[in-house]
Amino acid sequence: MLLRWPTGHGPGVSAQLEIGMLFLSIGWRPFVLNRQSRRDATWARLHAEMLEAGGVVPGDGLDHSEAGTGIAINPRERLVLLLADGIYKSYDYEDVRKCDANRENGSSSLLVSVRDRGMPTWRIAMKDEAARARWMEILRQALSVDSMAARC
């Protein structure tokens, strides 16, 4: 962006002030970071609400949160809790139909299909392959109690 204004040093002479993209990008950066941190705080709050509602203790290894999505298991209550698109729901083990590791367009996730007309498939972001394998095994073991190990 180039701004010009008269300097008073004679007719037709003007000084130039350049405002570079660097200045503009620095000026916008706090705004972008602030939006990102607010979004992250909202996701963290929703994940914490989901855990509390499902009776899952944070940090016990039975929950995962990434990119605004999440999953948790409460083995005592036999619940699978899922978070995506700003909402969370809990499902009985019997309502989980299938789970698969998914890698598509450079994005990795865990897909969980449930008995729910409103949201039959949940996509839980999991970039780390070891985390996906771990969650597939957690779900396999939890759901195999219901003698339907083939679902996951």
Short mmCIF file of the C-alpha atoms (twelve columns), coordinates in Angstrom:
data_MODEL
# 
_entry.id   MODEL 
# 
loop_
_atom_site.group_PDB 
_atom_site.id 
_atom_site.type_symbol 
_atom_site.label_atom_id 
_atom_site.label_alt_id 
_atom_site.label_comp_id 
_atom_site.label_asym_id 
_atom_site.label_seq_id 
_atom_site.Cartn_x 
_atom_site.Cartn_y 
_atom_site.Cartn_z 
_atom_site.pdbx_PDB_model_num 
ATOM 1   C CA . MET A 1   0.000   0.000   0.000  1 
ATOM 2   C CA . LEU A 2   1.390   3.417   -0.900 1 
ATOM 3   C CA . LEU A 3   0.140   6.624   0.694  1 
ATOM 4   C CA . ARG A 4   1.084   10.065  -0.626 1 
ATOM 5   C CA . TRP A 5   0.674   13.419  1.026  1 
ATOM 6   C CA . PRO A 6   1.931   16.935  0.237  1 
ATOM 7   C CA . THR A 7   5.132   17.885  2.074  1 
ATOM 8   C CA . GLY A 8   5.127   21.598  1.386  1 
ATOM 9   C CA . HIS A 9   8.547   21.479  -0.330 1 
ATOM 10  C CA . GLY A 10  7.306   22.904  -3.577 1 
ATOM 11  C CA . PRO A 11  4.543   22.346  -6.100 1 
ATOM 12  C CA . GLY A 12  3.929   18.762  -7.118 1 
ATOM 13  C CA . VAL A 13  6.498   17.335  -4.703 1 
ATOM 14  C CA . SER A 14  5.175   14.721  -2.328 1 
ATOM 15  C CA . ALA A 15  6.667   12.367  0.208  1 
ATOM 16  C CA . GLN A 16  5.876   8.722   0.083  1 
ATOM 17  C CA . LEU A 17  5.028   6.491   2.945  1 
ATOM 18  C CA . GLU A 18  5.020   2.794   2.351  1 
ATOM 19  C CA . ILE A 19  3.213   0.528   4.666  1 
ATOM 20  C CA . GLY A 20  4.560   -2.889  3.884  1 
ATOM 21  C CA . MET A 21  2.831   -6.197  4.150  1 
ATOM 22  C CA . LEU A 22  5.095   -6.974  7.095  1 
ATOM 23  C CA . PHE A 23  3.464   -4.209  9.117  1 
ATOM 24  C CA . LEU A 24  0.057   -5.353  7.979  1 
ATOM 25  C CA . SER A 25  0.768   -8.976  8.814  1 
ATOM 26  C CA . ILE A 26  2.113   -8.068  12.245 1 
ATOM 27  C CA . GLY A 27  -0.980  -5.981  12.844 1 
ATOM 28  C CA . TRP A 28  -3.284  -8.870  11.893 1 
ATOM 29  C CA . ARG A 29  -1.328  -11.594 13.711 1 
ATOM 30  C CA . PRO A 30  -2.684  -10.868 17.214 1 
ATOM 31  C CA . PHE A 31  -6.207  -10.941 15.815 1 
ATOM 32  C CA . VAL A 32  -5.633  -14.315 14.141 1 
ATOM 33  C CA . LEU A 33  -3.923  -15.755 17.216 1 
ATOM 34  C CA . ASN A 34  -6.709  -14.443 19.418 1 
ATOM 35  C CA . ARG A 35  -9.342  -16.159 17.231 1 
ATOM 36  C CA . GLN A 36  -7.331  -19.405 17.289 1 
ATOM 37  C CA . SER A 37  -6.879  -19.314 21.060 1 
ATOM 38  C CA . ARG A 38  -10.597 -18.623 21.589 1 
ATOM 39  C CA . ARG A 39  -11.479 -21.564 19.347 1 
ATOM 40  C CA . ASP A 40  -9.005  -23.818 21.180 1 
ATOM 41  C CA . ALA A 41  -10.469 -22.699 24.521 1 
ATOM 42  C CA . THR A 42  -13.983 -23.509 23.286 1 
ATOM 43  C CA . TRP A 43  -12.872 -26.976 22.135 1 
ATOM 44  C CA . ALA A 44  -11.139 -27.616 25.465 1 
ATOM 45  C CA . ARG A 45  -14.268 -26.505 27.355 1 
ATOM 46  C CA . LEU A 46  -16.500 -28.805 25.280 1 
ATOM 47  C CA . HIS A 47  -14.117 -31.721 25.794 1 
ATOM 48  C CA . ALA A 48  -14.086 -31.107 29.561 1 
ATOM 49  C CA . GLU A 49  -17.911 -30.903 29.590 1 
ATOM 50  C CA . MET A 50  -18.126 -34.180 27.670 1 
ATOM 51  C CA . LEU A 51  -15.799 -35.923 30.126 1 
ATOM 52  C CA . GLU A 52  -17.719 -34.620 33.123 1 
ATOM 53  C CA . ALA A 53  -21.097 -35.576 31.635 1 
ATOM 54  C CA . GLY A 54  -19.813 -39.079 30.875 1 
ATOM 55  C CA . GLY A 55  -18.097 -39.610 34.211 1 
ATOM 56  C CA . VAL A 56  -14.631 -39.935 32.660 1 
ATOM 57  C CA . VAL A 57  -11.632 -38.740 34.673 1 
ATOM 58  C CA . PRO A 58  -9.336  -36.576 32.510 1 
ATOM 59  C CA . GLY A 59  -5.837  -37.962 32.099 1 
ATOM 60  C CA . ASP A 60  -6.713  -41.600 32.831 1 
ATOM 61  C CA . GLY A 61  -5.875  -42.565 29.243 1 
ATOM 62  C CA . LEU A 62  -9.507  -43.091 28.275 1 
ATOM 63  C CA . ASP A 63  -9.969  -39.833 26.380 1 
ATOM 64  C CA . HIS A 64  -8.494  -38.158 23.310 1 
ATOM 65  C CA . SER A 65  -8.935  -34.618 22.013 1 
ATOM 66  C CA . GLU A 66  -7.625  -33.167 18.757 1 
ATOM 67  C CA . ALA A 67  -8.682  -30.407 16.357 1 
ATOM 68  C CA . GLY A 68  -12.085 -29.830 17.941 1 
ATOM 69  C CA . THR A 69  -12.981 -33.513 18.055 1 
ATOM 70  C CA . GLY A 70  -12.774 -36.013 20.866 1 
ATOM 71  C CA . ILE A 71  -13.500 -39.501 22.105 1 
ATOM 72  C CA . ALA A 72  -13.718 -40.999 25.581 1 
ATOM 73  C CA . ILE A 73  -14.790 -44.290 27.137 1 
ATOM 74  C CA . ASN A 74  -16.403 -44.969 30.480 1 
ATOM 75  C CA . PRO A 75  -16.016 -48.734 31.007 1 
ATOM 76  C CA . ARG A 76  -18.063 -48.812 34.233 1 
ATOM 77  C CA . GLU A 77  -21.095 -47.216 32.561 1 
ATOM 78  C CA . ARG A 78  -20.289 -48.893 29.236 1 
ATOM 79  C CA . LEU A 79  -20.369 -45.581 27.353 1 
ATOM 80  C CA . VAL A 80  -18.522 -44.249 24.331 1 
ATOM 81  C CA . LEU A 81  -18.512 -40.446 24.248 1 
ATOM 82  C CA . LEU A 82  -17.911 -38.608 20.970 1 
ATOM 83  C CA . LEU A 83  -17.277 -34.930 20.203 1 
ATOM 84  C CA . ALA A 84  -17.341 -33.238 16.787 1 
ATOM 85  C CA . ASP A 85  -18.804 -30.157 15.121 1 
ATOM 86  C CA . GLY A 86  -19.305 -28.430 18.471 1 
ATOM 87  C CA . ILE A 87  -21.527 -31.142 19.971 1 
ATOM 88  C CA . TYR A 88  -20.964 -34.258 22.020 1 
ATOM 89  C CA . LYS A 89  -23.075 -37.337 22.617 1 
ATOM 90  C CA . SER A 90  -22.746 -40.550 24.564 1 
ATOM 91  C CA . TYR A 91  -23.607 -43.993 23.236 1 
ATOM 92  C CA . ASP A 92  -23.984 -47.345 24.927 1 
ATOM 93  C CA . TYR A 93  -21.480 -49.929 23.747 1 
ATOM 94  C CA . GLU A 94  -24.318 -51.753 21.995 1 
ATOM 95  C CA . ASP A 95  -24.999 -48.656 19.843 1 
ATOM 96  C CA . VAL A 96  -21.505 -48.628 18.325 1 
ATOM 97  C CA . ARG A 97  -21.757 -50.357 14.966 1 
ATOM 98  C CA . LYS A 98  -18.296 -49.990 13.495 1 
ATOM 99  C CA . CYS A 99  -14.997 -48.156 13.847 1 
ATOM 100 C CA . ASP A 100 -12.235 -47.718 11.292 1 
ATOM 101 C CA . ALA A 101 -8.942  -45.910 10.939 1 
ATOM 102 C CA . ASN A 102 -9.206  -43.448 8.058  1 
ATOM 103 C CA . ARG A 103 -6.543  -41.660 6.031  1 
ATOM 104 C CA . GLU A 104 -7.918  -39.322 3.388  1 
ATOM 105 C CA . ASN A 105 -6.543  -36.220 1.649  1 
ATOM 106 C CA . GLY A 106 -3.604  -36.021 4.043  1 
ATOM 107 C CA . SER A 107 -5.956  -36.088 7.022  1 
ATOM 108 C CA . SER A 108 -6.031  -38.970 9.466  1 
ATOM 109 C CA . SER A 109 -8.918  -39.846 11.693 1 
ATOM 110 C CA . LEU A 110 -10.888 -42.512 13.492 1 
ATOM 111 C CA . LEU A 111 -14.383 -43.061 12.082 1 
ATOM 112 C CA . VAL A 112 -16.985 -44.331 14.533 1 
ATOM 113 C CA . SER A 113 -20.393 -45.422 13.208 1 
ATOM 114 C CA . VAL A 114 -23.220 -45.504 15.737 1 
ATOM 115 C CA . ARG A 115 -26.935 -46.150 15.901 1 
ATOM 116 C CA . ASP A 116 -28.046 -42.527 15.493 1 
ATOM 117 C CA . ARG A 117 -30.151 -41.131 12.668 1 
ATOM 118 C CA . GLY A 118 -28.966 -37.584 13.328 1 
ATOM 119 C CA . MET A 119 -25.238 -38.315 13.224 1 
ATOM 120 C CA . PRO A 120 -24.514 -41.917 12.227 1 
ATOM 121 C CA . THR A 121 -20.772 -41.416 11.623 1 
ATOM 122 C CA . TRP A 122 -18.373 -39.435 13.782 1 
ATOM 123 C CA . ARG A 123 -14.929 -38.397 12.519 1 
ATOM 124 C CA . ILE A 124 -12.396 -38.047 15.331 1 
ATOM 125 C CA . ALA A 125 -9.133  -36.379 14.247 1 
ATOM 126 C CA . MET A 126 -6.032  -38.465 15.030 1 
ATOM 127 C CA . LYS A 127 -2.907  -37.494 13.134 1 
ATOM 128 C CA . ASP A 128 -0.699  -39.868 15.094 1 
ATOM 129 C CA . GLU A 129 -0.823  -43.420 13.736 1 
ATOM 130 C CA . ALA A 130 0.090   -44.897 17.136 1 
ATOM 131 C CA . ALA A 131 -2.826  -43.036 18.760 1 
ATOM 132 C CA . ARG A 132 -5.234  -44.394 16.116 1 
ATOM 133 C CA . ALA A 133 -3.970  -47.952 16.638 1 
ATOM 134 C CA . ARG A 134 -4.260  -47.520 20.412 1 
ATOM 135 C CA . TRP A 135 -7.854  -46.287 20.158 1 
ATOM 136 C CA . MET A 136 -8.803  -49.050 17.745 1 
ATOM 137 C CA . GLU A 137 -7.528  -51.534 20.340 1 
ATOM 138 C CA . ILE A 138 -9.295  -49.754 23.221 1 
ATOM 139 C CA . LEU A 139 -12.569 -49.905 21.300 1 
ATOM 140 C CA . ARG A 140 -11.981 -53.528 20.231 1 
ATOM 141 C CA . GLN A 141 -11.403 -54.627 23.824 1 
ATOM 142 C CA . ALA A 142 -14.294 -52.603 25.235 1 
ATOM 143 C CA . LEU A 143 -16.762 -53.757 22.598 1 
ATOM 144 C CA . SER A 144 -15.574 -57.372 22.538 1 
ATOM 145 C CA . VAL A 145 -17.122 -57.767 25.969 1 
ATOM 146 C CA . ASP A 146 -20.409 -57.584 24.065 1 
ATOM 147 C CA . SER A 147 -19.174 -60.438 21.834 1 
ATOM 148 C CA . MET A 148 -19.120 -58.180 18.772 1 
ATOM 149 C CA . ALA A 149 -15.387 -57.724 18.361 1 
ATOM 150 C CA . ALA A 150 -15.760 -57.673 14.598 1 
ATOM 151 C CA . ARG A 151 -17.249 -54.159 14.767 1 
ATOM 152 C CA . CYS A 152 -13.828 -52.554 15.263 1 
# 
